Amino acid sequence: MSSRCASSNSVTSLALCVQIVTFSKSPTMYQALIQFQSPDQARHALMNLHSRNIYDGCNTLQIQPSRLNELVVKNNTQKSWDYTVQSGGPSGSAGATGDLPPPGQAPGAAVPAG
């Protein structure tokens, strides 16, 4: 099972996300490690998204290959998600819906429509 990456609309249309881990490296730098379904999809995302802005004039993406061969997601949380594990994630967290929950919302909680 994989999902289109939900954490960035920029990535959504390009590739299927298998796992994602996000973290803040500093107060002004937010990073995400994304494992795609295939190396070709990762290359496609890199070629099409590097140095592009998420919003007009800001939030410029700096994309580079990782030195890691695979991500390891221990728990499905607000900061990490394994889309290959159904209903609950690696440690049985509730509610693997195929989307990384929005910031501030518990995994498996209802998402308001709209």
Helices and strands as residue ranges (DSSP letters): E 3-4, H 9-12, E 16-26, E 29-36, H 39-49, E 53-55, E 58-60, E 80-82
